[in-house]
Amino acid sequence: MSSSPVIYTDLDGTLLDHDTYSAHEAKEILGQLSASHVPVIPATSKTYAEVADFREQMSLDHAFIVENGAAVYVPMSLNIRCPMGSKIFEDYWVREFGVRRQALCDVIEALDMSSQFAFKSLNEMRAAEVADITGLDLESAKRAQMRLYSETIDWRDSSDALQKFKTVLTDIGFAVSHGGRFVHLMGPNNKGIAARWFQNLLKREWTPDLISIAAGDAPNDREMLEGADFALVMRNDRGTPLVLERSGSTYVSDGSGPNAWAAGIREIFKSNGWRI
């Protein structure tokens, strides 16, 4: 192929089934992409612990983006130099874009937000309650609570109240993002910033011919989808796709989850004459 694609993909509701959290139906194409040396980079609201477990299950070996663009984890085994300002964690170097979770918790407490709005943080719940809300098994629920850069909440108030809540936090420099199930509180980071930064790094380290494909279904995927060379907009579990403002090549899936993800990726590759 004349151009070299890199795939940045959301997980929940996109590569993973919304209800079962399985990516089994996409395992064949993931293997083909790996054999063709096409990097598949999860870009998700999930934690490091969750993505590390998923990568092991799916035999993925490239970088990944966690907690809505808060940090990029790059295996030191890859031929990518560690930029100055990065940190070393286990077998990865890490570039951080987010603020630490404790700073978010301190702001929420200082503003007494819990007395004004009805919500509950995943970290305030027992793992069994998280498992009950999400449908995750107990160990997966514990991994979902291991947040370093964001606070994930189960919103239990009205839509109008959520807008007021969001305004209070954005006015002081934080961000509030909507995923498939939860509301995420974080610093001024997003998946799009992290993906663009890493794509530019790959172009410098590998080849300027790299192109980006982004796949996602939720509002917290918007910046990543808008900024990619090719966008695969996944229908959510209700069958509704995001409406984007981009003028670049955009594909809309026929459904949600791994089957539709695989079909969408195949369509993009076929329409551009790329083989997997």
C-alpha positions in Angstrom: 0.0 0.0 0.0 1.3 3.4 -0.9 0.1 5.0 2.4 0.4 3.4 5.8 -2.7 3.5 7.9 -2.8 3.7 11.7 -6.1 3.0 13.4 -7.2 4.8 16.6 -10.2 3.2 18.0 -12.6 3.7 20.9 -13.5 0.5 22.7 -16.9 0.4 24.5 -19.7 0.3 21.9 -17.1 0.5 19.0 -14.6 -2.3 19.0 -16.3 -3.9 22.1 -20.0 -5.0 22.2 -22.0 -2.6 24.4 -23.5 -5.3 26.5 -21.0 -8.2 26.6 -17.7 -6.1 26.3 -16.5 -8.7 23.9 -14.4 -8.0 20.8 -14.4 -11.7 19.7 -16.0 -11.0 16.4 -13.2 -8.6 15.4 -10.4 -11.0 16.4 -9.9 -12.2 12.9 -9.4 -8.8 11.3 -7.2 -7.7 14.3 -4.9 -10.6 13.5 -4.9 -9.7 9.8 -4.1 -6.0 10.6 -1.3 -7.2 12.9 0.2 -9.4 10.2 0.0 -6.4 7.8 1.8 -4.2 10.4 -1.1 -1.9 10.7 -1.1 -0.5 14.3 -4.4 -0.6 16.1 -4.3 1.9 19.0 -7.1 1.8 21.6 -8.2 5.3 22.5 -10.6 5.0 25.3 -12.1 6.3 28.6 -10.9 3.0 30.1 -8.0 2.8 32.6 -4.5 1.6 32.1 -5.4 -1.7 33.9 -8.4 -2.3 31.7 -6.6 -1.7 28.4 -3.6 -3.7 29.5 -5.9 -6.6 30.1 -7.7 -6.1 26.8 -4.5 -5.9 24.8 -3.3 -9.2 26.3 -6.7 -10.9 25.3 -6.5 -9.5 21.8 -2.8 -9.9 21.2 -2.3 -6.2 20.5 1.2 -4.9 20.9 1.2 -1.2 20.0 0.6 2.0 22.0 -2.7 3.0 23.6 -4.5 6.1 24.9 -6.3 6.0 28.3 -8.8 8.0 30.2 -10.1 10.1 27.3 -6.7 11.2 26.1 -5.1 11.8 29.5 -2.0 9.7 28.7 -0.4 7.8 25.9 1.4 4.5 26.8 4.0 3.4 24.4 5.8 0.0 24.7 9.6 0.5 25.0 9.9 -2.5 22.7 8.7 -0.4 19.8 11.2 1.5 17.6 10.0 4.9 18.9 12.3 7.2 20.8 11.0 8.4 24.2 10.5 12.2 24.0 11.8 14.4 26.7 9.2 15.1 29.4 7.8 11.5 29.3 7.7 9.1 32.2 8.7 5.5 32.5 6.1 3.0 33.9 6.8 -0.7 33.9 7.5 -1.6 30.2 6.2 1.7 28.8 7.1 5.3 28.4 4.2 7.5 29.1 3.2 11.0 27.9 0.7 12.7 30.2 -1.8 15.2 29.0 -4.2 15.0 31.9 -4.3 16.2 35.5 -4.2 13.8 38.4 -7.5 12.5 39.7 -6.9 13.9 43.1 -7.0 17.4 41.8 -10.4 16.7 40.3 -11.7 15.2 43.5 -10.4 18.3 45.5 -12.3 20.7 43.2 -15.5 18.7 43.4 -15.2 18.7 47.2 -14.3 22.4 47.4 -17.3 23.4 45.3 -19.6 21.1 47.3 -20.9 19.7 44.1 -22.4 16.6 45.7 -24.9 18.7 47.7 -26.1 20.5 44.6 -26.3 17.6 42.1 -27.2 13.9 42.3 -24.3 11.7 41.1 -22.0 9.0 42.4 -18.3 8.4 41.5 -17.3 4.9 40.5 -14.6 5.1 43.1 -17.1 5.7 45.9 -18.9 2.4 45.0 -18.1 -1.1 46.0 -16.7 -3.1 43.1 -19.9 -5.2 43.2 -22.0 -2.1 42.6 -19.9 -1.1 39.6 -20.2 -4.6 38.3 -24.0 -4.4 38.7 -24.3 -1.1 36.9 -21.9 -2.0 34.0 -22.4 -5.8 33.6 -18.7 -6.3 34.1 -17.3 -9.2 36.1 -15.9 -8.3 39.6 -12.3 -8.2 38.5 -13.0 -6.1 35.5 -15.1 -3.7 37.7 -12.0 -3.3 40.0 -9.8 -2.4 37.0 -12.4 0.2 35.9 -12.0 1.9 39.3 -8.2 2.3 39.0 -8.3 5.8 37.6 -5.3 8.1 37.6 -6.4 11.1 35.6 -10.1 11.3 35.6 -13.2 10.9 37.8 -16.0 8.8 36.3 -19.5 9.4 37.6 -22.9 7.7 37.3 -25.1 10.8 36.7 -28.4 10.6 38.6 -29.8 14.0 38.0 -31.6 15.8 35.1 -30.2 16.8 31.8 -30.5 20.5 32.8 -28.7 19.8 36.0 -25.9 18.1 34.0 -25.5 21.2 31.8 -25.2 23.4 34.9 -22.7 21.0 36.4 -20.7 21.0 33.2 -20.7 24.8 33.0 -19.3 25.2 36.6 -16.4 22.9 35.8 -15.6 24.1 32.3 -15.6 27.7 33.4 -12.6 26.9 35.7 -10.7 25.0 33.0 -11.8 21.4 33.5 -13.7 19.3 31.0 -16.8 17.1 31.2 -17.2 14.4 28.6 -20.0 11.9 27.9 -19.1 8.3 27.2 -21.4 5.4 26.4 -22.5 4.9 30.0 -20.9 7.5 32.3 -19.9 11.2 32.6 -16.1 11.7 32.8 -14.5 14.7 34.6 -11.0 15.5 33.5 -8.5 18.2 32.7 -8.5 20.0 29.3 -7.5 16.8 27.5 -9.3 14.7 24.9 -8.7 11.7 22.7 -8.2 13.9 19.6 -5.2 15.8 21.1 -3.5 12.6 22.3 -4.1 10.8 18.9 -2.8 13.8 16.9 0.3 14.2 19.1 1.1 10.5 18.7 0.4 10.4 15.0 2.8 13.4 14.5 5.4 11.5 16.5 5.0 8.4 14.4 5.4 10.4 11.2 8.7 11.8 12.5 9.9 8.4 13.8 8.7 6.1 11.0 7.5 7.8 7.8 5.6 10.9 6.8 3.3 8.8 4.6 1.2 7.6 7.7 -2.5 8.3 7.6 -4.9 8.1 10.5 -8.2 6.2 10.7 -10.4 6.9 13.8 -13.4 4.9 14.9 -15.8 5.9 17.7 -19.4 6.2 18.6 -19.8 8.7 21.5 -19.4 12.4 22.1 -16.0 11.8 23.8 -14.8 10.5 20.4 -15.7 13.6 18.5 -12.4 15.4 18.5 -10.6 12.2 17.5 -13.0 11.6 14.6 -12.9 15.2 13.4 -9.1 15.3 13.3 -8.4 12.0 11.5 -7.8 11.5 7.8 -10.6 8.9 7.7 -13.4 8.6 10.2 -15.5 5.5 11.0 -18.6 6.8 12.9 -20.1 3.8 14.7 -23.7 3.7 15.5 -24.4 3.6 19.2 -26.5 0.9 20.9 -29.6 2.8 19.8 -28.5 2.8 16.2 -27.8 6.5 16.1 -24.5 7.9 14.7 -22.8 11.1 15.7 -23.1 14.0 13.3 -19.7 15.4 12.5 -18.7 18.7 10.9 -15.6 17.3 9.1 -15.2 17.5 5.3 -12.8 14.6 5.1 -13.7 11.0 4.2 -16.3 9.7 6.6 -17.8 6.2 6.9 -20.9 5.3 9.0 -21.2 1.7 10.2 -24.2 -0.4 9.7 -24.4 -1.2 13.4 -22.5 -1.2 16.7 -19.8 -3.4 18.2 -17.1 -5.6 16.8 -18.9 -7.1 13.8 -19.8 -3.6 12.5 -16.3 -2.3 13.4 -14.7 -5.1 11.3 -17.0 -4.4 8.4 -16.3 -0.7 8.5 -12.6 -1.1 8.6 -12.7 -3.5 5.7 -14.8 -1.0 3.7 -12.3 1.8 4.3 -9.4 -0.5 3.2 -11.2 -1.8 0.2 -12.3 1.7 -1.0 -8.7 2.9 -0.8 -7.2 -0.2 -2.5 -5.4 -1.3 0.7 -5.0 -5.0 1.5 -5.1 -6.7 4.9 
